[in-house]
Amino acid sequence: MGEQHTVKFPQDIVDEYAALGVDLPALFSAGHLGDRMGVRVLAASAERVVGTMPVEGNTQPYGLLHGGASAVLAETLGSVGAMLHGRSTKMAVGVDLNCTHHRGVRSGLVTGVATPVHLGRSTATYEIVITDEREKRVCSARLTCLLREVEG
């Protein structure tokens, strides 16, 4: 947490934001909540977003990864994909999140991969698969974001 890392964004998206005077890699983060939880986005495009989160510090009283922590990782990754799909003219706002928790995890890192189910003009829906370090599925999630026009 707190360490600097660079997210790999598609160059055309970086260039689009740069033309508007916005340094997308410098601007991007997992947000305050994601930062507190140790969420790291490793690679991001509208077609695939990959990120990790430590189990330590994100557990429930039984010592297992908290389901809400998995939801934070899923919503973060899906929202980033939706934001990149909407490009600089749309703002992605989550309107529906569904998570199914398959197995408990007590330690290590979990990895989430968000891939699009639907990329439309006004909504974007992503499936997010979260796995443990043995690549066993921990959680299956689906996020739908509304794509709103950015107001000037």
C-alpha atoms as an extended CHARMM CRD file, in Angstrom:
* protein
*
       152  EXT
         1         1  MET       CA              0.0000000000        0.0000000000        0.0000000000  PROA      1               0.0000000000
         2         2  GLY       CA              1.1540000000        3.5040000000       -0.7120000000  PROA      2               0.0000000000
         3         3  GLU       CA              3.8560000000        2.2960000000       -3.0790000000  PROA      3               0.0000000000
         4         4  GLN       CA              4.0000000000        3.8000000000       -6.5350000000  PROA      4               0.0000000000
         5         5  HSD       CA              3.3140000000        1.5880000000       -9.5280000000  PROA      5               0.0000000000
         6         6  THR       CA              2.3480000000        2.2250000000      -13.1000000000  PROA      6               0.0000000000
         7         7  VAL       CA             -0.8340000000        0.8260000000      -14.5680000000  PROA      7               0.0000000000
         8         8  LYS       CA             -0.5090000000       -0.3270000000      -18.1730000000  PROA      8               0.0000000000
         9         9  PHE       CA             -3.1940000000        1.5380000000      -20.1400000000  PROA      9               0.0000000000
        10        10  PRO       CA             -3.7650000000        1.3310000000      -23.9130000000  PROA      10              0.0000000000
        11        11  GLN       CA             -1.6790000000        4.0650000000      -25.5380000000  PROA      11              0.0000000000
        12        12  ASP       CA             -4.6030000000        5.4970000000      -27.5320000000  PROA      12              0.0000000000
        13        13  ILE       CA             -6.5130000000        6.1040000000      -24.2710000000  PROA      13              0.0000000000
        14        14  VAL       CA             -3.4490000000        7.7350000000      -22.6540000000  PROA      14              0.0000000000
        15        15  ASP       CA             -3.0900000000        9.9580000000      -25.7420000000  PROA      15              0.0000000000
        16        16  GLU       CA             -6.8020000000       10.8770000000      -25.7160000000  PROA      16              0.0000000000
        17        17  TYR       CA             -6.6300000000       12.0470000000      -22.0990000000  PROA      17              0.0000000000
        18        18  ALA       CA             -3.2700000000       13.7820000000      -22.6970000000  PROA      18              0.0000000000
        19        19  ALA       CA             -4.8960000000       15.8430000000      -25.4880000000  PROA      19              0.0000000000
        20        20  LEU       CA             -7.3380000000       17.0900000000      -22.8280000000  PROA      20              0.0000000000
        21        21  GLY       CA             -4.4590000000       17.9900000000      -20.5150000000  PROA      21              0.0000000000
        22        22  VAL       CA             -4.9960000000       14.9640000000      -18.2320000000  PROA      22              0.0000000000
        23        23  ASP       CA             -2.1420000000       12.6240000000      -17.2560000000  PROA      23              0.0000000000
        24        24  LEU       CA             -4.2160000000        9.4320000000      -17.0060000000  PROA      24              0.0000000000
        25        25  PRO       CA             -1.5350000000        7.2290000000      -15.3890000000  PROA      25              0.0000000000
        26        26  ALA       CA             -0.8840000000        9.9120000000      -12.7450000000  PROA      26              0.0000000000
        27        27  LEU       CA             -4.6030000000       10.4680000000      -12.1770000000  PROA      27              0.0000000000
        28        28  PHE       CA             -5.5430000000        6.8200000000      -11.8720000000  PROA      28              0.0000000000
        29        29  SER       CA             -5.7930000000        5.0240000000       -8.5510000000  PROA      29              0.0000000000
        30        30  ALA       CA             -8.0100000000        2.4190000000       -6.9530000000  PROA      30              0.0000000000
        31        31  GLY       CA             -9.5200000000        5.2640000000       -4.9120000000  PROA      31              0.0000000000
        32        32  HSD       CA             -9.1400000000        5.8650000000       -1.1920000000  PROA      32              0.0000000000
        33        33  LEU       CA            -10.9580000000        2.6620000000       -0.2210000000  PROA      33              0.0000000000
        34        34  GLY       CA             -8.9790000000        0.5850000000       -2.7000000000  PROA      34              0.0000000000
        35        35  ASP       CA             -5.7370000000        2.1430000000       -1.4490000000  PROA      35              0.0000000000
        36        36  ARG       CA             -6.5950000000        1.2930000000        2.1740000000  PROA      36              0.0000000000
        37        37  MET       CA             -7.3480000000       -2.2820000000        1.1490000000  PROA      37              0.0000000000
        38        38  GLY       CA             -4.1600000000       -2.6900000000       -0.8840000000  PROA      38              0.0000000000
        39        39  VAL       CA             -5.8560000000       -3.0080000000       -4.2810000000  PROA      39              0.0000000000
        40        40  ARG       CA             -3.3470000000       -2.7550000000       -7.1340000000  PROA      40              0.0000000000
        41        41  VAL       CA             -4.4810000000       -2.5130000000      -10.7420000000  PROA      41              0.0000000000
        42        42  LEU       CA             -1.7840000000       -4.1190000000      -12.8700000000  PROA      42              0.0000000000
        43        43  ALA       CA             -3.1430000000       -3.7420000000      -16.4010000000  PROA      43              0.0000000000
        44        44  ALA       CA             -6.2140000000       -2.0130000000      -17.7170000000  PROA      44              0.0000000000
        45        45  SER       CA             -8.1050000000       -1.8030000000      -20.9910000000  PROA      45              0.0000000000
        46        46  ALA       CA            -11.8000000000       -1.8680000000      -21.8600000000  PROA      46              0.0000000000
        47        47  GLU       CA            -11.3470000000       -5.5420000000      -22.8130000000  PROA      47              0.0000000000
        48        48  ARG       CA             -9.4840000000       -6.7610000000      -19.6950000000  PROA      48              0.0000000000
        49        49  VAL       CA             -8.5830000000       -5.3460000000      -16.2850000000  PROA      49              0.0000000000
        50        50  VAL       CA             -6.3050000000       -7.2430000000      -13.8930000000  PROA      50              0.0000000000
        51        51  GLY       CA             -5.6740000000       -6.4020000000      -10.2540000000  PROA      51              0.0000000000
        52        52  THR       CA             -4.6420000000       -7.8960000000       -6.9370000000  PROA      52              0.0000000000
        53        53  MET       CA             -5.5020000000       -7.4510000000       -3.2710000000  PROA      53              0.0000000000
        54        54  PRO       CA             -3.9010000000       -8.9080000000       -0.1390000000  PROA      54              0.0000000000
        55        55  VAL       CA             -6.0120000000      -11.1240000000        2.0920000000  PROA      55              0.0000000000
        56        56  GLU       CA             -4.2160000000       -9.8310000000        5.1940000000  PROA      56              0.0000000000
        57        57  GLY       CA             -6.0350000000       -6.8070000000        6.5780000000  PROA      57              0.0000000000
        58        58  ASN       CA             -9.1920000000       -7.6650000000        4.6000000000  PROA      58              0.0000000000
        59        59  THR       CA            -10.5950000000      -10.5220000000        6.6690000000  PROA      59              0.0000000000
        60        60  GLN       CA            -13.7570000000      -11.1440000000        8.6770000000  PROA      60              0.0000000000
        61        61  PRO       CA            -13.7830000000      -12.4360000000       12.2980000000  PROA      61              0.0000000000
        62        62  TYR       CA            -13.1380000000      -16.0730000000       11.2350000000  PROA      62              0.0000000000
        63        63  GLY       CA             -9.8990000000      -15.0330000000        9.5330000000  PROA      63              0.0000000000
        64        64  LEU       CA            -11.2650000000      -15.5050000000        6.0090000000  PROA      64              0.0000000000
        65        65  LEU       CA            -11.2300000000      -12.9480000000        3.2140000000  PROA      65              0.0000000000
        66        66  HSD       CA            -14.2430000000      -10.6970000000        3.7970000000  PROA      66              0.0000000000
        67        67  GLY       CA            -16.9080000000      -10.9610000000        1.0800000000  PROA      67              0.0000000000
        68        68  GLY       CA            -17.1440000000       -7.1650000000        1.0790000000  PROA      68              0.0000000000
        69        69  ALA       CA            -13.4220000000       -6.9860000000        0.2790000000  PROA      69              0.0000000000
        70        70  SER       CA            -13.9930000000       -9.2110000000       -2.7550000000  PROA      70              0.0000000000
        71        71  ALA       CA            -16.8400000000       -6.8780000000       -3.7550000000  PROA      71              0.0000000000
        72        72  VAL       CA            -14.5130000000       -3.8580000000       -3.5040000000  PROA      72              0.0000000000
        73        73  LEU       CA            -11.9380000000       -5.5560000000       -5.7410000000  PROA      73              0.0000000000
        74        74  ALA       CA            -14.6290000000       -6.5920000000       -8.2390000000  PROA      74              0.0000000000
        75        75  GLU       CA            -16.2570000000       -3.1530000000       -8.4020000000  PROA      75              0.0000000000
        76        76  THR       CA            -12.8860000000       -1.4360000000       -8.7350000000  PROA      76              0.0000000000
        77        77  LEU       CA            -11.7840000000       -3.5940000000      -11.6680000000  PROA      77              0.0000000000
        78        78  GLY       CA            -15.1390000000       -3.5160000000      -13.4670000000  PROA      78              0.0000000000
        79        79  SER       CA            -15.4340000000        0.2420000000      -13.0080000000  PROA      79              0.0000000000
        80        80  VAL       CA            -11.9830000000        0.8080000000      -14.4890000000  PROA      80              0.0000000000
        81        81  GLY       CA            -12.9460000000       -1.2440000000      -17.5530000000  PROA      81              0.0000000000
        82        82  ALA       CA            -16.2200000000        0.6740000000      -17.9240000000  PROA      82              0.0000000000
        83        83  MET       CA            -14.3980000000        3.9920000000      -17.5680000000  PROA      83              0.0000000000
        84        84  LEU       CA            -11.9780000000        2.9990000000      -20.3080000000  PROA      84              0.0000000000
        85        85  HSD       CA            -14.8480000000        1.8300000000      -22.5320000000  PROA      85              0.0000000000
        86        86  GLY       CA            -16.5970000000        5.1920000000      -22.0320000000  PROA      86              0.0000000000
        87        87  ARG       CA            -13.3440000000        7.0060000000      -22.8360000000  PROA      87              0.0000000000
        88        88  SER       CA            -13.0080000000       10.6740000000      -21.9240000000  PROA      88              0.0000000000
        89        89  THR       CA            -16.6050000000       11.6330000000      -22.7950000000  PROA      89              0.0000000000
        90        90  LYS       CA            -18.3980000000        9.2930000000      -20.3470000000  PROA      90              0.0000000000
        91        91  MET       CA            -18.3400000000        8.7370000000      -16.6040000000  PROA      91              0.0000000000
        92        92  ALA       CA            -18.8750000000        5.1780000000      -15.3430000000  PROA      92              0.0000000000
        93        93  VAL       CA            -21.1910000000        4.8340000000      -12.3360000000  PROA      93              0.0000000000
        94        94  GLY       CA            -21.8470000000        1.4230000000      -10.8090000000  PROA      94              0.0000000000
        95        95  VAL       CA            -25.5680000000        0.5630000000      -10.6340000000  PROA      95              0.0000000000
        96        96  ASP       CA            -25.5710000000       -3.1890000000       -9.9190000000  PROA      96              0.0000000000
        97        97  LEU       CA            -23.0500000000       -5.5250000000       -8.2930000000  PROA      97              0.0000000000
        98        98  ASN       CA            -23.6120000000       -9.2370000000       -7.7240000000  PROA      98              0.0000000000
        99        99  CYS       CA            -21.0480000000      -11.4570000000       -5.9870000000  PROA      99              0.0000000000
       100       100  THR       CA            -21.0740000000      -15.2010000000       -5.3970000000  PROA      100             0.0000000000
       101       101  HSD       CA            -18.4450000000      -16.3970000000       -2.9150000000  PROA      101             0.0000000000
       102       102  HSD       CA            -17.1790000000      -19.9190000000       -3.6280000000  PROA      102             0.0000000000
       103       103  ARG       CA            -14.4000000000      -20.6200000000       -1.1490000000  PROA      103             0.0000000000
       104       104  GLY       CA            -12.5830000000      -19.0650000000        1.7870000000  PROA      104             0.0000000000
       105       105  VAL       CA             -9.0480000000      -17.6950000000        1.6440000000  PROA      105             0.0000000000
       106       106  ARG       CA             -6.8910000000      -17.0930000000        4.7430000000  PROA      106             0.0000000000
       107       107  SER       CA             -3.6520000000      -15.6540000000        3.3450000000  PROA      107             0.0000000000
       108       108  GLY       CA             -1.7720000000      -14.4440000000        0.3050000000  PROA      108             0.0000000000
       109       109  LEU       CA             -3.0070000000      -12.3790000000       -2.6140000000  PROA      109             0.0000000000
       110       110  VAL       CA             -6.1850000000      -12.7220000000       -4.5900000000  PROA      110             0.0000000000
       111       111  THR       CA             -6.2520000000      -11.7470000000       -8.2580000000  PROA      111             0.0000000000
       112       112  GLY       CA             -9.2470000000      -10.3650000000      -10.1010000000  PROA      112             0.0000000000
       113       113  VAL       CA             -9.7550000000      -10.3250000000      -13.8570000000  PROA      113             0.0000000000
       114       114  ALA       CA            -12.6030000000       -8.2610000000      -15.3080000000  PROA      114             0.0000000000
       115       115  THR       CA            -13.8140000000       -8.9820000000      -18.8390000000  PROA      115             0.0000000000
       116       116  PRO       CA            -16.7740000000       -7.4030000000      -20.6300000000  PROA      116             0.0000000000
       117       117  VAL       CA            -20.1180000000       -9.1270000000      -20.9950000000  PROA      117             0.0000000000
       118       118  HSD       CA            -21.7310000000       -6.1020000000      -22.6760000000  PROA      118             0.0000000000
       119       119  LEU       CA            -20.1930000000       -2.8390000000      -23.9120000000  PROA      119             0.0000000000
       120       120  GLY       CA            -22.9610000000       -0.4790000000      -24.9590000000  PROA      120             0.0000000000
       121       121  ARG       CA            -23.5120000000        3.2540000000      -25.3840000000  PROA      121             0.0000000000
       122       122  SER       CA            -25.2280000000        3.7550000000      -22.0320000000  PROA      122             0.0000000000
       123       123  THR       CA            -24.1670000000        0.7030000000      -19.9790000000  PROA      123             0.0000000000
       124       124  ALA       CA            -21.2010000000       -1.6110000000      -19.5920000000  PROA      124             0.0000000000
       125       125  THR       CA            -21.3470000000       -4.9680000000      -17.8010000000  PROA      125             0.0000000000
       126       126  TYR       CA            -18.2780000000       -6.8900000000      -16.6530000000  PROA      126             0.0000000000
       127       127  GLU       CA            -17.7240000000      -10.3640000000      -15.2510000000  PROA      127             0.0000000000
       128       128  ILE       CA            -15.0250000000      -10.3750000000      -12.6070000000  PROA      128             0.0000000000
       129       129  VAL       CA            -13.3810000000      -13.6560000000      -11.5890000000  PROA      129             0.0000000000
       130       130  ILE       CA            -11.3550000000      -13.5760000000       -8.3710000000  PROA      130             0.0000000000
       131       131  THR       CA             -8.9030000000      -16.4100000000       -7.7270000000  PROA      131             0.0000000000
       132       132  ASP       CA             -6.4350000000      -17.3460000000       -4.9880000000  PROA      132             0.0000000000
       133       133  GLU       CA             -2.7220000000      -17.9940000000       -5.4610000000  PROA      133             0.0000000000
       134       134  ARG       CA             -3.4870000000      -21.5910000000       -6.5130000000  PROA      134             0.0000000000
       135       135  GLU       CA             -5.7770000000      -20.1900000000       -9.2430000000  PROA      135             0.0000000000
       136       136  LYS       CA             -8.8440000000      -21.5930000000       -7.4680000000  PROA      136             0.0000000000
       137       137  ARG       CA            -11.9650000000      -19.4630000000       -7.9860000000  PROA      137             0.0000000000
       138       138  VAL       CA            -12.8380000000      -17.5630000000       -4.8240000000  PROA      138             0.0000000000
       139       139  CYS       CA            -15.5860000000      -15.2910000000       -6.1340000000  PROA      139             0.0000000000
       140       140  SER       CA            -17.5940000000      -14.6940000000       -9.3130000000  PROA      140             0.0000000000
       141       141  ALA       CA            -18.9710000000      -11.1780000000       -9.6890000000  PROA      141             0.0000000000
       142       142  ARG       CA            -20.9080000000       -9.1580000000      -12.2350000000  PROA      142             0.0000000000
       143       143  LEU       CA            -20.9100000000       -5.3470000000      -12.3370000000  PROA      143             0.0000000000
       144       144  THR       CA            -23.0750000000       -3.0990000000      -14.4900000000  PROA      144             0.0000000000
       145       145  CYS       CA            -22.1160000000        0.5540000000      -14.8400000000  PROA      145             0.0000000000
       146       146  LEU       CA            -24.2010000000        3.3590000000      -16.2510000000  PROA      146             0.0000000000
       147       147  LEU       CA            -22.2120000000        5.4700000000      -18.7160000000  PROA      147             0.0000000000
       148       148  ARG       CA            -23.1520000000        9.1270000000      -18.1850000000  PROA      148             0.0000000000
       149       149  GLU       CA            -22.0590000000       12.0050000000      -20.3850000000  PROA      149             0.0000000000
       150       150  VAL       CA            -19.3380000000       14.0840000000      -18.7500000000  PROA      150             0.0000000000
       151       151  GLU       CA            -20.7040000000       17.5440000000      -18.0670000000  PROA      151             0.0000000000
       152       152  GLY       CA            -18.4130000000       20.3140000000      -19.2800000000  PROA      152             0.0000000000
